[in-house]
Amino acid sequence: MRFLAAAIFLVTLAPSPGLASTPPTPSEQSTDWPMRGHDSGRTGVNPGMPASFVPPLLPRWIVAASGFPPGPQKNTSFGTPVGANGKIFLQFARGESLCRFDAATGVQEAIVVHPGPGTWSGFNFATGSPVVFGQRVGYGLGGDQVGFSAFPVNFTAGTLPVFANAGPTGVSQIIGSPAVDTEAGVIDMGDSAGHVIRLDFDGHVVRSDKPGGTFDAGPAVSTWCCAQDIYIPSSDGNLYQFFTQFHDGDYEGNHRLT
C-alpha cells in the first residue's frame, strides 16, 4: 500500500488544440468532483470538463497540511481528495482530521479534528474519501471514532459536526469511500462490522443490512429508470447487489453475485 503523506498536489491539464470537444449541457457545466470516482457510479468522468484537456500534467502547487493534534500517527491520508465549489477536501489519519484547501492556490483554509473521547493513540485508517453533498462534507471514521460524520463545508477549527458517528447500532469502521446520490438525498456505505448502510443527508439510518462478511470497500451505484442497483464487495469473497427504489429509498432485496 502506498502512503500519501500530508502533502497534496494539484496539476493543471494542458489543453491540446488538435482535439475538439462538444460543449456540455447546462446541467453538465460543473467541474466539481464531489466523491471518489466523481459520482455514485464511480464512472471517473466529469462531462463538464472539456475533452480537449489531456496530458501533459503540469504541477500548479504543492502544500503540506498542518494543524494536527499531537499523536504517534504520521500526518497521512490513504484516501482521495474531492473538490467542490472551488475547494479541495481531504481527510487525514491523525485526529481523524478533515482539511479544506483553496483549489486555485493550494492555501490550507481550515482543519477540523473530529471531537470525541478518542486518544488518537491507535492507528486510524483514513482510507476513504470525503463526500460533498449540499453545503456539507462528510467522511467515514476508521479509528478511535467510528461511523459517518458530516461538517459544514465552511468549517473552521473547533466547528462541531452537523451530525457525528451516524450509523446503525454496532456500526464500526467505515474504511471505504461512501457514495452520494444527490437526487435521492442518500449516502451509501459499508462498514467493517458487516453493515451495508444507507443514510439520509441528516445522518438518519434509512436502511441497514448484514448480508455476510465485512465491507472494507465503498459501493458503486447504477441508476436506471426509476430504480438503482448497489454493488459492494465483501470479505467473504462475494459481490453483493442490492436493489432499491427511488420512491422510498428502501432496499428491495440483495443478491450474492459471486
C-alpha positions as CSV (number, residue, x, y, z in Angstrom):
1,M,0.0,0.0,0.0
2,R,1.3,3.4,-0.9
3,F,1.2,6.1,1.7
4,L,0.2,9.6,0.9
5,A,2.0,12.0,3.2
6,A,0.4,15.2,4.3
7,A,1.2,17.0,1.1
8,I,-1.2,17.1,-1.8
9,F,-0.5,18.1,-5.3
10,L,-2.7,19.9,-7.9
11,V,-1.8,19.5,-11.6
12,T,-3.0,21.6,-14.5
13,L,-4.3,19.8,-17.5
14,A,-2.8,21.5,-20.6
15,P,-5.3,21.8,-23.5
16,S,-4.5,20.2,-26.8
17,P,-5.6,22.4,-29.7
18,G,-5.8,19.4,-32.0
19,L,-8.8,17.9,-30.2
20,A,-12.3,19.3,-30.4
21,S,-14.9,18.9,-27.8
22,T,-18.7,19.0,-27.7
23,P,-19.9,21.8,-25.3
24,P,-21.5,20.3,-22.2
25,T,-25.2,20.9,-21.5
26,P,-26.0,23.5,-18.8
27,S,-26.6,20.6,-16.3
28,E,-23.1,19.3,-17.0
29,Q,-21.2,22.6,-16.6
30,S,-20.0,21.8,-13.0
31,T,-16.3,20.9,-12.7
32,D,-16.8,19.7,-9.1
33,W,-15.6,16.2,-8.1
34,P,-17.6,15.6,-5.0
35,M,-16.7,12.0,-4.3
36,R,-14.3,9.2,-5.3
37,G,-14.9,8.3,-8.9
38,H,-16.8,11.6,-9.4
39,D,-20.3,10.1,-9.0
40,S,-22.1,7.2,-7.3
41,G,-21.5,5.0,-10.3
42,R,-17.7,5.6,-10.0
43,T,-17.5,6.5,-13.7
44,G,-14.4,8.6,-13.2
45,V,-15.8,11.0,-15.8
46,N,-17.0,14.6,-15.4
47,P,-18.9,15.7,-18.5
48,G,-18.4,19.3,-17.5
49,M,-14.7,19.0,-18.3
50,P,-13.8,19.6,-22.0
51,A,-12.5,16.5,-23.8
52,S,-9.6,18.7,-25.1
53,F,-8.0,18.7,-21.7
54,V,-5.4,16.0,-21.9
55,P,-1.9,15.4,-20.6
56,P,0.8,16.5,-20.1
57,L,0.0,17.4,-16.4
58,L,1.8,20.5,-15.1
59,P,2.2,21.0,-11.3
60,R,0.4,24.1,-10.1
61,W,1.0,23.9,-6.3
62,I,2.2,21.6,-3.5
63,V,1.1,22.0,0.1
64,A,1.9,20.3,3.4
65,A,-1.1,20.1,5.7
66,S,-0.7,21.4,9.2
67,G,-2.5,21.9,12.5
68,F,-2.9,18.3,13.6
69,P,-3.3,17.3,17.2
70,P,-0.3,15.6,18.9
71,G,-0.1,11.8,18.5
72,P,2.1,9.0,17.2
73,Q,0.5,8.7,13.8
74,K,2.0,10.4,10.8
75,N,0.0,13.1,9.0
76,T,-1.1,10.5,6.5
77,S,-4.0,10.1,4.2
78,F,-4.8,7.0,2.3
79,G,-7.8,8.4,0.5
80,T,-8.5,10.6,-2.5
81,P,-9.1,14.3,-2.4
82,V,-12.5,15.6,-3.6
83,G,-13.4,19.0,-4.9
84,A,-16.5,21.2,-4.9
85,N,-17.2,25.0,-5.2
86,G,-13.5,25.8,-5.7
87,K,-12.4,23.9,-2.6
88,I,-10.5,20.6,-2.0
89,F,-11.3,18.4,0.9
90,L,-9.1,15.6,2.3
91,Q,-9.2,13.5,5.5
92,F,-6.1,12.5,7.5
93,A,-5.3,9.8,9.9
94,R,-4.1,11.9,12.9
95,G,-7.1,13.0,14.8
96,E,-9.4,11.7,12.0
97,S,-9.0,15.3,10.8
98,L,-10.6,16.9,7.8
99,C,-8.7,19.7,5.8
100,R,-10.0,22.2,3.3
101,F,-7.8,23.8,0.7
102,D,-8.3,26.5,-1.9
103,A,-8.3,24.7,-5.2
104,A,-6.7,27.6,-7.1
105,T,-3.9,28.5,-4.7
106,G,-3.4,25.4,-2.5
107,V,-3.7,27.5,0.6
108,Q,-5.0,25.5,3.6
109,E,-8.0,27.3,4.8
110,A,-9.0,25.1,7.7
111,I,-8.6,21.9,9.6
112,V,-11.1,20.3,11.9
113,V,-10.3,17.5,14.3
114,H,-13.2,15.1,15.0
115,P,-14.5,15.6,18.5
116,G,-15.0,12.7,20.9
117,P,-13.2,10.6,23.6
118,G,-10.6,9.4,21.2
119,T,-7.0,9.4,22.4
120,W,-5.6,9.2,18.8
121,S,-3.2,6.6,20.2
122,G,-4.1,3.8,17.8
123,F,-3.9,3.5,14.0
124,N,-6.6,5.5,12.2
125,F,-7.2,4.3,8.7
126,A,-8.5,7.4,6.9
127,T,-8.6,5.2,3.8
128,G,-11.8,6.6,2.3
129,S,-12.6,9.8,0.6
130,P,-14.8,12.6,1.8
131,V,-18.1,13.2,0.0
132,V,-19.7,16.7,-0.6
133,F,-23.5,16.9,-0.5
134,G,-25.3,20.3,-0.4
135,Q,-23.4,22.5,2.0
136,R,-21.9,19.6,3.9
137,V,-18.9,17.5,3.7
138,G,-18.9,14.0,5.3
139,Y,-16.5,11.2,5.8
140,G,-16.3,7.7,7.3
141,L,-14.3,7.2,10.5
142,G,-11.9,4.3,10.9
143,G,-10.0,4.8,14.2
144,D,-11.0,5.8,17.7
145,Q,-14.2,7.1,16.3
146,V,-16.5,5.1,14.1
147,G,-19.5,5.6,11.8
148,F,-20.0,8.6,9.5
149,S,-19.9,12.3,10.3
150,A,-20.5,15.5,8.5
151,F,-19.4,19.1,8.9
152,P,-20.5,22.3,7.2
153,V,-18.3,22.9,4.1
154,N,-17.2,26.3,5.6
155,F,-15.9,24.6,8.9
156,T,-13.2,26.2,10.9
157,A,-11.1,24.8,13.8
158,G,-13.4,23.8,16.6
159,T,-16.5,23.6,14.4
160,L,-18.9,20.9,15.7
161,P,-20.2,18.3,13.2
162,V,-23.7,18.6,11.9
163,F,-24.0,15.0,12.9
164,A,-21.4,12.6,14.2
165,N,-20.9,8.8,14.4
166,A,-24.0,8.1,12.4
167,G,-25.0,4.6,11.6
168,P,-26.9,1.6,13.0
169,T,-26.4,0.1,16.4
170,G,-23.0,-1.6,16.4
171,V,-21.7,0.4,13.4
172,S,-17.9,0.0,13.1
173,Q,-15.1,1.5,11.0
174,I,-16.1,2.8,7.6
175,I,-12.9,2.3,5.6
176,G,-14.2,2.5,2.0
177,S,-15.4,5.7,0.3
178,P,-19.2,6.4,0.6
179,A,-21.3,7.1,-2.5
180,V,-23.8,10.0,-2.6
181,D,-27.0,10.2,-4.6
182,T,-28.0,13.9,-4.6
183,E,-31.2,13.2,-6.4
184,A,-32.4,10.7,-3.9
185,G,-30.8,12.5,-1.0
186,V,-29.0,9.4,0.4
187,I,-25.5,8.2,1.2
188,D,-24.5,4.6,0.8
189,M,-21.5,2.8,2.5
190,G,-20.3,-0.4,4.1
191,D,-18.5,-0.9,7.4
192,S,-16.1,-3.4,8.9
193,A,-18.8,-4.9,11.1
194,G,-20.6,-6.2,8.0
195,H,-23.3,-3.5,7.7
196,V,-24.4,-2.1,4.3
197,I,-25.8,1.3,5.3
198,R,-27.9,4.0,3.7
199,L,-28.2,7.3,5.5
200,D,-30.2,10.4,4.6
201,F,-28.5,13.8,4.4
202,D,-29.2,14.4,8.1
203,G,-27.5,11.3,9.2
204,H,-30.6,9.2,9.9
205,V,-30.4,5.5,9.0
206,V,-32.7,4.7,6.1
207,R,-31.7,1.1,5.9
208,S,-29.1,-1.3,7.3
209,D,-28.4,-4.9,6.3
210,K,-25.8,-7.5,7.3
211,P,-25.7,-10.0,4.4
212,G,-22.3,-11.6,5.3
213,G,-18.6,-10.8,5.7
214,T,-17.3,-7.3,6.2
215,F,-17.2,-4.3,3.8
216,D,-13.9,-2.5,3.6
217,A,-14.6,-1.0,0.2
218,G,-17.1,1.5,-0.9
219,P,-20.2,0.8,-3.1
220,A,-20.9,1.6,-6.7
221,V,-24.4,2.6,-7.7
222,S,-26.0,2.0,-11.0
223,T,-29.2,4.1,-11.7
224,W,-31.7,3.1,-14.4
225,C,-35.2,4.4,-15.0
226,C,-36.8,4.7,-11.5
227,A,-34.6,2.3,-9.6
228,Q,-31.0,1.7,-8.5
229,D,-28.6,-1.3,-8.2
230,I,-26.0,-1.0,-5.4
231,Y,-22.9,-3.2,-5.8
232,I,-20.4,-3.7,-2.9
233,P,-17.7,-6.4,-2.5
234,S,-17.4,-8.3,0.8
235,S,-14.5,-10.0,2.7
236,D,-16.4,-13.3,2.4
237,G,-15.4,-13.4,-1.3
238,N,-18.8,-12.3,-2.7
239,L,-20.0,-9.3,-4.6
240,Y,-23.4,-8.2,-3.3
241,Q,-26.1,-6.5,-5.3
242,F,-28.8,-4.5,-3.5
243,F,-31.9,-3.4,-5.5
244,T,-33.5,-0.2,-4.3
245,Q,-36.4,2.0,-5.4
246,F,-36.2,5.8,-5.7
247,H,-39.7,6.4,-4.3
248,D,-38.9,5.2,-0.7
249,G,-35.2,4.7,-0.7
250,D,-35.6,1.2,0.6
251,Y,-33.7,-1.9,-0.4
252,E,-36.0,-4.4,-2.1
253,G,-33.6,-7.3,-1.7
254,N,-30.0,-8.4,-2.0
255,H,-28.2,-11.0,-4.2
256,R,-24.9,-12.7,-3.9
257,L,-23.4,-12.4,-7.3
258,T,-20.1,-14.3,-7.0
